[in-house]
Amino acid sequence: MILKSLRDGMRRVNAAPAVLAGVLALTFLLALPLGLVLRGMLRESLGASLAAETAAAGVNSDWWQTFSSEASGVAVTFTPRILGFGAVLSNLGAVLDAQPQALVITGAAAAYLLLWTFLVGGILDRYARNRPTRTAAFFSACGVYFFRFLRLALFAAVGYFILFGALHRWLFDVFYPWATHNWTVERHAFFLRLALYVLFGSALVAFNLLLDYAKVRAVVEDRRSMIGALLAAFRFIRRQPARTVGLYLADSLVFVGVLALYGVVVPGAGSAGWSMWLGFAVSEAYVLLRLWAKLVFYASEISLFQALLAHADYAAAPLPVWPESPSAEAIDRP
């Protein structure tokens, strides 16, 4: 059942390339302004200096250190950690350590999440119906579920605040120092911190799993109450723990496979020219595969839910239709 749902989820995502292309375009358009701002800062800092020539040939560590010490805004993200696979590890570390981000990055992330909240209803509706829908129907579904998912986002915000606030602070700022203050073996402290990361990550995964199935039940069953969707998701996970958790782990393995592939093929720092464009192409391919893996999570979870509680391609709501203009009614009148 798990592998069948995973394969079906991949098939549903691959059968809707326009959805993946739209999400990729959204990601690119939101990242483009930040990239242009950073480009201007780098051009102003380097100019036509000798440092520019050495930076174009590889990495100028002296200039980079000076630039980082004076950076502000989006420029604070331009560090050696962004090179190659280090960017993935840096992002993972930022999540596990609950590191605050620059205000401009937080604002861009908030804008992305808002747009994603609008699109995810149409995406889930498309995967639930498992057949092509028109553009008007897709965006109509986006509008129907947008305000419902905004209410769900309030519950999600409270949950993440508890996880990254109270729980993370107690585990790593209270319990960990208390448990290790008399330890003399650094290896033991390392394994304890690793165990705390696993514990925190498990709580985060469990909460994400609950939110995923709340969205699935809200769309597939056309639920208006997000509290009801959360309770229904909890009951579904409680009744099918092995299958829901097993599928989430299988989806996670697909995502880890994407990360591993990127880690193998991603180039390091190179010179200007073809190597730079090669690195750019590899990075864009990684973003595409990462978004594909994210969509597989949703599609496979919908497939599992429909297989266990309904039937394939089941959706309670009728196919949404974008409202016609008043002129259309006037034409129909005798």
Secondary structure, 3 states (H helix, E strand, C coil): CHHHHHHHHHHHHHCCHHHHHHHHHHHHHHHHHHHHHHHHHHHHHHCCCHHHHHHHHCCCHHHHHHHHHHCCHHHHHCCHHHCCCHHHHHHHHHHHCCCCCCHHHHHHHHHHHHHHHHHHHHHHHHHHHCCCCCHHHHHHHHHHHHHHHHHHHHHHHHHHHHHHHHHHHHHHHHHHHHHHCCCCCHHHHHHHHHHHHHHHHHHHHHHHHHHHHHHHHHHHCCCCCHHHHHHHHHHHHHHCHHHHHHHHHHHHHHHHHHHHHHHHHCCCCCCCCHHHHHHHHHHHHHHHHHHHHHHHHHHHHHHHHHHHHCCCCCCCCCCCCCCCCHHHHHHHCC
